[in-house]
Amino acid sequence: IITFYLSRNQEPKQNENKEANYPVTIELQKSYKKFKNNYLFVYIIMNAADWVQGAYVYALYDYYGFTRGQIGFLFVAGFASSLLFGTFIGSIADTWGRKQNCLMYGFLYALSCITKHFNSFEILLFGRFLGGIATSLLYSAFESWLIYEHHKRKFPAEWLSSTFSAAILFNGFVAILSGILANLVKDYFGFVAPFDASFILLIFGACVIFFSWDENYGEANQNIYQMFKQAFDSVKQDERILMIGLIQSLFEGAMYTFVFMWTPALAVNEPNLPHGWIFASFMVCIMIGSSLFKILVNNQYVPENFLKVIFLIASVNLFSPVITDSPEVLMLSFLIFEICVGIFWPAISVIRSKYVPEQTRATLMNFFRVPLNILVVGVLLNVGNMSTQLVFSFCTTLLFITFICQIRLLNAIEKEKFKQQSKTNSNTNTNTNTNSNSNSN
């Protein structure tokens, strides 16, 4: 509540846009708030549809009588689907339209919810494939649409951080409410009911998108092969893009591994864990992190700089299960890590908005998810043969490499600034010499 209050008292003001080439008027601020609220409304609904079914995926498969091996295979299938088809789907977003891909997210995930009504391994496997593709769309098409529309409507670039921060803040709040809703409908209507609730939210959100969003594109005149090639060349030629991709993949790889491992880590000395309260505590910490991010940005701290500190803090705290099994110490460490997650999400979104090219934004964002999905699938396939200490050592290593990549990103940014400055100075000298020769003549 304290961090939220502090961040709310630091909304963008009229005199804060010193570098803009256009005035920040009252009308522009009103237009921005209307645009922001519309996006947040849709974003929250679509994420709620994901959260409301998340807690009962494993429980439903178990209820249908599948073995632990079969359930594990179904989970791996979802990540493998995102790995195999996600990048291709991202290119479709850039060429066919981001709005259409946001609608496709609702359609595919709704179909995945329908498959949960069938006690058939093959049908449920098909549903996991659909869910994996939909997840790729959720984490690429929506952000790509937002950034394009934000700039098209001539809103100041720095206002994007306010939108990203609010999205993460309310997403944490909605996650808690979605868990409560899922529990209620499950108690009244059975294990499939949370997926029916998700279906309703998805259809409602898709209708709002259809009637209130404009379409936008990356590069509509290029085919998918050209889009792939252009995105790959961007990664190869621009170290900043490469580092951003590695930072996203490594941090999220550690984060998703943590999602699988926090229960066995805490259950060593506390077999009867209050999972609901712990999950709610994690979500509150993510909300605190998003508010702290907004406070940092509004006090002129740059995400590119403060993220390296966040990665170090996250690395230290995920190392705690390696050296202790005290539930109090572990819980405190995990809460601090979740605050870091809450800062990371809006920070990496702001960084992507600065350096990832608009033409291939959705394609590149799904490129970044390829190593992430490889990491997660690898952990899922081998987690049964690894100790808790070894898994968290792996997570710590990933986060420390992320810290190194962040330093490399800062160096690459400075190199690019120096290159641009040198080019500007060269052009200035050329123009000066030309004018001098003209005057002599």
Contacts in CASP RR format, 6 or more apart in sequence:
PFRMAT RR
TARGET T0000
AUTHOR 0000-0000-0000
METHOD contacts of the structure
MODEL  1
IITFYLSRNQEPKQNENKEANYPVTIELQKSYKKFKNNYLFVYIIMNAAD
WVQGAYVYALYDYYGFTRGQIGFLFVAGFASSLLFGTFIGSIADTWGRKQ
NCLMYGFLYALSCITKHFNSFEILLFGRFLGGIATSLLYSAFESWLIYEH
HKRKFPAEWLSSTFSAAILFNGFVAILSGILANLVKDYFGFVAPFDASFI
LLIFGACVIFFSWDENYGEANQNIYQMFKQAFDSVKQDERILMIGLIQSL
FEGAMYTFVFMWTPALAVNEPNLPHGWIFASFMVCIMIGSSLFKILVNNQ
YVPENFLKVIFLIASVNLFSPVITDSPEVLMLSFLIFEICVGIFWPAISV
IRSKYVPEQTRATLMNFFRVPLNILVVGVLLNVGNMSTQLVFSFCTTLLF
ITFICQIRLLNAIEKEKFKQQSKTNSNTNTNTNTNSNSNSN
3 288 0 8 1.000
3 289 0 8 1.000
3 291 0 8 1.000
3 292 0 8 1.000
3 295 0 8 1.000
4 169 0 8 1.000
4 287 0 8 1.000
4 291 0 8 1.000
6 291 0 8 1.000
6 295 0 8 1.000
7 165 0 8 1.000
7 291 0 8 1.000
7 292 0 8 1.000
7 294 0 8 1.000
7 295 0 8 1.000
7 298 0 8 1.000
10 294 0 8 1.000
10 295 0 8 1.000
10 298 0 8 1.000
10 299 0 8 1.000
11 162 0 8 1.000
12 29 0 8 1.000
12 32 0 8 1.000
12 156 0 8 1.000
12 158 0 8 1.000
12 159 0 8 1.000
12 162 0 8 1.000
14 24 0 8 1.000
14 25 0 8 1.000
14 26 0 8 1.000
14 29 0 8 1.000
15 24 0 8 1.000
16 24 0 8 1.000
16 156 0 8 1.000
16 158 0 8 1.000
17 24 0 8 1.000
17 156 0 8 1.000
17 158 0 8 1.000
20 156 0 8 1.000
22 154 0 8 1.000
24 156 0 8 1.000
28 154 0 8 1.000
28 155 0 8 1.000
31 153 0 8 1.000
31 155 0 8 1.000
32 153 0 8 1.000
32 155 0 8 1.000
32 159 0 8 1.000
35 149 0 8 1.000
35 150 0 8 1.000
35 153 0 8 1.000
35 155 0 8 1.000
36 162 0 8 1.000
36 163 0 8 1.000
36 166 0 8 1.000
38 212 0 8 1.000
38 213 0 8 1.000
39 146 0 8 1.000
39 163 0 8 1.000
39 167 0 8 1.000
40 163 0 8 1.000
40 166 0 8 1.000
40 167 0 8 1.000
40 170 0 8 1.000
41 208 0 8 1.000
42 102 0 8 1.000
42 142 0 8 1.000
42 205 0 8 1.000
42 208 0 8 1.000
42 209 0 8 1.000
42 212 0 8 1.000
42 213 0 8 1.000
43 142 0 8 1.000
43 167 0 8 1.000
43 171 0 8 1.000
44 167 0 8 1.000
44 170 0 8 1.000
44 171 0 8 1.000
44 174 0 8 1.000
45 201 0 8 1.000
45 204 0 8 1.000
45 205 0 8 1.000
45 208 0 8 1.000
46 102 0 8 1.000
46 105 0 8 1.000
46 106 0 8 1.000
46 138 0 8 1.000
46 142 0 8 1.000
46 201 0 8 1.000
46 202 0 8 1.000
46 205 0 8 1.000
47 138 0 8 1.000
47 171 0 8 1.000
47 174 0 8 1.000
47 175 0 8 1.000
48 174 0 8 1.000
48 177 0 8 1.000
48 178 0 8 1.000
48 201 0 8 1.000
49 106 0 8 1.000
49 109 0 8 1.000
49 198 0 8 1.000
49 199 0 8 1.000
49 201 0 8 1.000
49 202 0 8 1.000
49 205 0 8 1.000
50 109 0 8 1.000
50 135 0 8 1.000
50 138 0 8 1.000
50 198 0 8 1.000
51 174 0 8 1.000
51 175 0 8 1.000
51 178 0 8 1.000
51 179 0 8 1.000
51 182 0 8 1.000
52 178 0 8 1.000
52 179 0 8 1.000
52 181 0 8 1.000
52 182 0 8 1.000
52 194 0 8 1.000
52 197 0 8 1.000
52 198 0 8 1.000
52 201 0 8 1.000
53 113 0 8 1.000
53 116 0 8 1.000
53 182 0 8 1.000
53 194 0 8 1.000
53 195 0 8 1.000
53 197 0 8 1.000
53 198 0 8 1.000
54 182 0 8 1.000
54 194 0 8 1.000
55 179 0 8 1.000
55 182 0 8 1.000
55 183 0 8 1.000
55 194 0 8 1.000
55 279 0 8 1.000
56 182 0 8 1.000
56 186 0 8 1.000
56 191 0 8 1.000
56 194 0 8 1.000
56 195 0 8 1.000
57 75 0 8 1.000
58 71 0 8 1.000
58 75 0 8 1.000
59 191 0 8 1.000
60 116 0 8 1.000
60 191 0 8 1.000
60 192 0 8 1.000
60 195 0 8 1.000
61 70 0 8 1.000
61 71 0 8 1.000
61 74 0 8 1.000
61 124 0 8 1.000
62 71 0 8 1.000
63 191 0 8 1.000
64 119 0 8 1.000
64 124 0 8 1.000
66 74 0 8 1.000
66 121 0 8 1.000
70 121 0 8 1.000
72 380 0 8 1.000
73 125 0 8 1.000
74 121 0 8 1.000
74 124 0 8 1.000
74 125 0 8 1.000
74 128 0 8 1.000
75 128 0 8 1.000
75 380 0 8 1.000
76 377 0 8 1.000
76 380 0 8 1.000
76 381 0 8 1.000
77 125 0 8 1.000
77 128 0 8 1.000
77 129 0 8 1.000
78 128 0 8 1.000
78 129 0 8 1.000
78 131 0 8 1.000
78 132 0 8 1.000
78 135 0 8 1.000
79 132 0 8 1.000
79 373 0 8 1.000
79 376 0 8 1.000
79 377 0 8 1.000
79 380 0 8 1.000
80 373 0 8 1.000
80 377 0 8 1.000
81 128 0 8 1.000
81 129 0 8 1.000
81 130 0 8 1.000
81 131 0 8 1.000
81 132 0 8 1.000
81 133 0 8 1.000
82 132 0 8 1.000
82 133 0 8 1.000
82 135 0 8 1.000
82 136 0 8 1.000
82 369 0 8 1.000
82 373 0 8 1.000
83 369 0 8 1.000
83 370 0 8 1.000
83 373 0 8 1.000
83 374 0 8 1.000
83 377 0 8 1.000
85 129 0 8 1.000
85 132 0 8 1.000
85 133 0 8 1.000
85 136 0 8 1.000
86 132 0 8 1.000
86 133 0 8 1.000
86 136 0 8 1.000
86 366 0 8 1.000
86 369 0 8 1.000
87 136 0 8 1.000
87 228 0 8 1.000
87 363 0 8 1.000
87 366 0 8 1.000
87 367 0 8 1.000
87 369 0 8 1.000
87 370 0 8 1.000
88 224 0 8 1.000
89 101 0 8 1.000
89 104 0 8 1.000
89 133 0 8 1.000
89 136 0 8 1.000
89 137 0 8 1.000
89 140 0 8 1.000
89 366 0 8 1.000
90 101 0 8 1.000
90 136 0 8 1.000
90 137 0 8 1.000
90 140 0 8 1.000
90 141 0 8 1.000
90 362 0 8 1.000
90 363 0 8 1.000
90 365 0 8 1.000
90 366 0 8 1.000
91 224 0 8 1.000
91 227 0 8 1.000
91 228 0 8 1.000
91 231 0 8 1.000
91 360 0 8 1.000
91 362 0 8 1.000
91 363 0 8 1.000
91 366 0 8 1.000
92 101 0 8 1.000
92 224 0 8 1.000
93 100 0 8 1.000
93 101 0 8 1.000
93 137 0 8 1.000
93 140 0 8 1.000
93 141 0 8 1.000
93 144 0 8 1.000
93 362 0 8 1.000
93 363 0 8 1.000
94 144 0 8 1.000
94 217 0 8 1.000
94 218 0 8 1.000
94 219 0 8 1.000
94 227 0 8 1.000
94 359 0 8 1.000
94 360 0 8 1.000
94 361 0 8 1.000
94 362 0 8 1.000
94 363 0 8 1.000
95 217 0 8 1.000
95 218 0 8 1.000
95 219 0 8 1.000
95 220 0 8 1.000
95 222 0 8 1.000
95 223 0 8 1.000
95 224 0 8 1.000
95 227 0 8 1.000
96 217 0 8 1.000
96 220 0 8 1.000
97 215 0 8 1.000
97 216 0 8 1.000
97 217 0 8 1.000
97 218 0 8 1.000
97 220 0 8 1.000
98 141 0 8 1.000
98 142 0 8 1.000
98 144 0 8 1.000
98 145 0 8 1.000
98 148 0 8 1.000
98 215 0 8 1.000
98 216 0 8 1.000
98 217 0 8 1.000
98 218 0 8 1.000
98 362 0 8 1.000
99 145 0 8 1.000
99 209 0 8 1.000
99 213 0 8 1.000
99 214 0 8 1.000
99 215 0 8 1.000
99 216 0 8 1.000
100 215 0 8 1.000
101 137 0 8 1.000
101 140 0 8 1.000
101 141 0 8 1.000
101 362 0 8 1.000
102 137 0 8 1.000
102 141 0 8 1.000
102 142 0 8 1.000
102 145 0 8 1.000
102 206 0 8 1.000
102 209 0 8 1.000
102 213 0 8 1.000
103 206 0 8 1.000
103 209 0 8 1.000
103 210 0 8 1.000
104 134 0 8 1.000
104 137 0 8 1.000
104 141 0 8 1.000
105 134 0 8 1.000
105 137 0 8 1.000
105 138 0 8 1.000
105 141 0 8 1.000
105 142 0 8 1.000
106 134 0 8 1.000
106 202 0 8 1.000
106 203 0 8 1.000
106 205 0 8 1.000
106 206 0 8 1.000
107 206 0 8 1.000
108 130 0 8 1.000
108 131 0 8 1.000
108 133 0 8 1.000
108 134 0 8 1.000
108 137 0 8 1.000
109 130 0 8 1.000
109 131 0 8 1.000
109 134 0 8 1.000
109 198 0 8 1.000
109 202 0 8 1.000
110 199 0 8 1.000
110 202 0 8 1.000
110 203 0 8 1.000
110 206 0 8 1.000
111 127 0 8 1.000
111 130 0 8 1.000
112 127 0 8 1.000
112 128 0 8 1.000
112 130 0 8 1.000
112 131 0 8 1.000
112 134 0 8 1.000
113 195 0 8 1.000
113 196 0 8 1.000
113 198 0 8 1.000
113 199 0 8 1.000
113 202 0 8 1.000
114 199 0 8 1.000
115 123 0 8 1.000
115 124 0 8 1.000
115 126 0 8 1.000
115 127 0 8 1.000
115 130 0 8 1.000
116 124 0 8 1.000
116 127 0 8 1.000
116 192 0 8 1.000
116 195 0 8 1.000
117 192 0 8 1.000
117 195 0 8 1.000
118 124 0 8 1.000
136 366 0 8 1.000
136 369 0 8 1.000
139 365 0 8 1.000
139 369 0 8 1.000
140 361 0 8 1.000
140 362 0 8 1.000
140 365 0 8 1.000
140 366 0 8 1.000
140 369 0 8 1.000
141 362 0 8 1.000
143 349 0 8 1.000
143 352 0 8 1.000
143 361 0 8 1.000
143 365 0 8 1.000
144 218 0 8 1.000
144 361 0 8 1.000
144 362 0 8 1.000
144 365 0 8 1.000
145 213 0 8 1.000
145 216 0 8 1.000
146 160 0 8 1.000
146 163 0 8 1.000
147 160 0 8 1.000
147 352 0 8 1.000
147 353 0 8 1.000
147 358 0 8 1.000
147 361 0 8 1.000
148 216 0 8 1.000
148 218 0 8 1.000
148 358 0 8 1.000
148 361 0 8 1.000
149 214 0 8 1.000
149 216 0 8 1.000
150 157 0 8 1.000
150 159 0 8 1.000
150 160 0 8 1.000
150 163 0 8 1.000
151 157 0 8 1.000
151 358 0 8 1.000
152 216 0 8 1.000
157 353 0 8 1.000
157 354 0 8 1.000
158 297 0 8 1.000
160 349 0 8 1.000
160 350 0 8 1.000
160 353 0 8 1.000
161 293 0 8 1.000
161 294 0 8 1.000
161 297 0 8 1.000
161 303 0 8 1.000
161 346 0 8 1.000
161 350 0 8 1.000
162 294 0 8 1.000
164 345 0 8 1.000
164 346 0 8 1.000
164 349 0 8 1.000
164 350 0 8 1.000
165 290 0 8 1.000
165 291 0 8 1.000
165 293 0 8 1.000
165 294 0 8 1.000
165 297 0 8 1.000
165 346 0 8 1.000
166 290 0 8 1.000
167 346 0 8 1.000
168 286 0 8 1.000
168 287 0 8 1.000
168 289 0 8 1.000
168 290 0 8 1.000
168 293 0 8 1.000
168 342 0 8 1.000
168 345 0 8 1.000
168 346 0 8 1.000
169 287 0 8 1.000
169 290 0 8 1.000
169 291 0 8 1.000
171 286 0 8 1.000
172 283 0 8 1.000
172 284 0 8 1.000
172 286 0 8 1.000
172 287 0 8 1.000
173 283 0 8 1.000
173 287 0 8 1.000
175 279 0 8 1.000
175 283 0 8 1.000
176 279 0 8 1.000
176 280 0 8 1.000
176 283 0 8 1.000
176 284 0 8 1.000
179 279 0 8 1.000
181 194 0 8 1.000
181 197 0 8 1.000
182 194 0 8 1.000
182 197 0 8 1.000
185 193 0 8 1.000
185 194 0 8 1.000
185 196 0 8 1.000
185 197 0 8 1.000
186 193 0 8 1.000
186 194 0 8 1.000
189 196 0 8 1.000
218 358 0 8 1.000
218 359 0 8 1.000
218 360 0 8 1.000
218 361 0 8 1.000
218 362 0 8 1.000
219 226 0 8 1.000
219 227 0 8 1.000
219 230 0 8 1.000
219 359 0 8 1.000
219 360 0 8 1.000
222 230 0 8 1.000
227 360 0 8 1.000
227 363 0 8 1.000
228 363 0 8 1.000
230 359 0 8 1.000
230 360 0 8 1.000
231 360 0 8 1.000
231 363 0 8 1.000
231 364 0 8 1.000
231 367 0 8 1.000
232 367 0 8 1.000
234 241 0 8 1.000
234 357 0 8 1.000
234 360 0 8 1.000
234 364 0 8 1.000
235 241 0 8 1.000
235 242 0 8 1.000
235 245 0 8 1.000
235 364 0 8 1.000
235 367 0 8 1.000
236 242 0 8 1.000
238 355 0 8 1.000
238 412 0 8 1.000
239 408 0 8 1.000
239 409 0 8 1.000
239 412 0 8 1.000
239 415 0 8 1.000
240 355 0 8 1.000
240 409 0 8 1.000
240 412 0 8 1.000
240 413 0 8 1.000
240 416 0 8 1.000
241 355 0 8 1.000
241 356 0 8 1.000
241 357 0 8 1.000
241 364 0 8 1.000
243 405 0 8 1.000
243 406 0 8 1.000
243 408 0 8 1.000
243 409 0 8 1.000
243 412 0 8 1.000
244 348 0 8 1.000
244 351 0 8 1.000
244 352 0 8 1.000
244 355 0 8 1.000
244 356 0 8 1.000
244 368 0 8 1.000
244 409 0 8 1.000
245 364 0 8 1.000
245 367 0 8 1.000
245 368 0 8 1.000
246 371 0 8 1.000
246 401 0 8 1.000
246 402 0 8 1.000
246 405 0 8 1.000
247 307 0 8 1.000
247 348 0 8 1.000
247 402 0 8 1.000
247 405 0 8 1.000
247 406 0 8 1.000
247 409 0 8 1.000
248 348 0 8 1.000
248 368 0 8 1.000
248 369 0 8 1.000
248 372 0 8 1.000
249 368 0 8 1.000
249 369 0 8 1.000
249 370 0 8 1.000
249 371 0 8 1.000
249 372 0 8 1.000
249 375 0 8 1.000
250 371 0 8 1.000
250 375 0 8 1.000
250 398 0 8 1.000
250 399 0 8 1.000
250 401 0 8 1.000
250 402 0 8 1.000
250 405 0 8 1.000
251 311 0 8 1.000
251 314 0 8 1.000
251 344 0 8 1.000
251 348 0 8 1.000
251 398 0 8 1.000
251 399 0 8 1.000
251 402 0 8 1.000
252 372 0 8 1.000
253 372 0 8 1.000
253 375 0 8 1.000
253 376 0 8 1.000
253 395 0 8 1.000
253 398 0 8 1.000
254 314 0 8 1.000
254 318 0 8 1.000
254 395 0 8 1.000
254 396 0 8 1.000
254 398 0 8 1.000
254 399 0 8 1.000
254 402 0 8 1.000
255 341 0 8 1.000
256 372 0 8 1.000
256 375 0 8 1.000
256 376 0 8 1.000
256 379 0 8 1.000
257 375 0 8 1.000
257 376 0 8 1.000
257 379 0 8 1.000
257 391 0 8 1.000
257 394 0 8 1.000
257 395 0 8 1.000
257 398 0 8 1.000
258 318 0 8 1.000
258 334 0 8 1.000
258 337 0 8 1.000
258 395 0 8 1.000
260 379 0 8 1.000
260 380 0 8 1.000
260 383 0 8 1.000
261 321 0 8 1.000
261 383 0 8 1.000
261 388 0 8 1.000
261 391 0 8 1.000
261 392 0 8 1.000
261 395 0 8 1.000
262 278 0 8 1.000
262 334 0 8 1.000
263 273 0 8 1.000
263 275 0 8 1.000
264 388 0 8 1.000
265 321 0 8 1.000
265 325 0 8 1.000
265 330 0 8 1.000
265 334 0 8 1.000
265 388 0 8 1.000
265 392 0 8 1.000
266 273 0 8 1.000
266 278 0 8 1.000
266 327 0 8 1.000
266 330 0 8 1.000
266 331 0 8 1.000
266 334 0 8 1.000
267 273 0 8 1.000
268 325 0 8 1.000
268 327 0 8 1.000
268 388 0 8 1.000
269 325 0 8 1.000
269 326 0 8 1.000
269 327 0 8 1.000
270 327 0 8 1.000
278 331 0 8 1.000
281 335 0 8 1.000
281 338 0 8 1.000
282 334 0 8 1.000
282 335 0 8 1.000
282 338 0 8 1.000
283 338 0 8 1.000
285 335 0 8 1.000
285 336 0 8 1.000
285 338 0 8 1.000
285 339 0 8 1.000
285 341 0 8 1.000
285 342 0 8 1.000
286 338 0 8 1.000
286 339 0 8 1.000
286 341 0 8 1.000
286 342 0 8 1.000
286 345 0 8 1.000
287 342 0 8 1.000
288 339 0 8 1.000
288 342 0 8 1.000
289 339 0 8 1.000
289 340 0 8 1.000
289 341 0 8 1.000
289 342 0 8 1.000
289 343 0 8 1.000
290 342 0 8 1.000
290 343 0 8 1.000
290 345 0 8 1.000
290 346 0 8 1.000
292 339 0 8 1.000
292 342 0 8 1.000
292 343 0 8 1.000
293 303 0 8 1.000
293 342 0 8 1.000
293 343 0 8 1.000
293 346 0 8 1.000
293 347 0 8 1.000
294 346 0 8 1.000
296 303 0 8 1.000
296 306 0 8 1.000
296 343 0 8 1.000
297 303 0 8 1.000
297 350 0 8 1.000
303 347 0 8 1.000
303 348 0 8 1.000
303 350 0 8 1.000
303 351 0 8 1.000
304 351 0 8 1.000
304 406 0 8 1.000
304 409 0 8 1.000
304 410 0 8 1.000
304 413 0 8 1.000
305 410 0 8 1.000
306 343 0 8 1.000
306 347 0 8 1.000
307 343 0 8 1.000
307 344 0 8 1.000
307 347 0 8 1.000
307 348 0 8 1.000
307 351 0 8 1.000
307 406 0 8 1.000
308 403 0 8 1.000
308 406 0 8 1.000
308 407 0 8 1.000
308 410 0 8 1.000
310 340 0 8 1.000
310 343 0 8 1.000
310 344 0 8 1.000
310 347 0 8 1.000
311 340 0 8 1.000
311 399 0 8 1.000
311 400 0 8 1.000
311 402 0 8 1.000
311 403 0 8 1.000
311 406 0 8 1.000
312 400 0 8 1.000
312 403 0 8 1.000
313 336 0 8 1.000
313 340 0 8 1.000
314 337 0 8 1.000
314 340 0 8 1.000
314 341 0 8 1.000
314 344 0 8 1.000
314 399 0 8 1.000
315 396 0 8 1.000
315 399 0 8 1.000
315 400 0 8 1.000
315 402 0 8 1.000
315 403 0 8 1.000
317 333 0 8 1.000
317 334 0 8 1.000
317 336 0 8 1.000
317 337 0 8 1.000
317 340 0 8 1.000
318 333 0 8 1.000
318 337 0 8 1.000
318 392 0 8 1.000
318 395 0 8 1.000
318 396 0 8 1.000
318 399 0 8 1.000
319 392 0 8 1.000
319 393 0 8 1.000
319 396 0 8 1.000
320 329 0 8 1.000
320 330 0 8 1.000
320 333 0 8 1.000
320 392 0 8 1.000
321 330 0 8 1.000
321 333 0 8 1.000
321 388 0 8 1.000
321 389 0 8 1.000
321 392 0 8 1.000
322 389 0 8 1.000
322 392 0 8 1.000
322 393 0 8 1.000
322 396 0 8 1.000
324 330 0 8 1.000
351 409 0 8 1.000
352 361 0 8 1.000
352 365 0 8 1.000
355 413 0 8 1.000
356 364 0 8 1.000
356 365 0 8 1.000
357 364 0 8 1.000
375 398 0 8 1.000
379 391 0 8 1.000
379 394 0 8 1.000
383 391 0 8 1.000
386 394 0 8 1.000
END
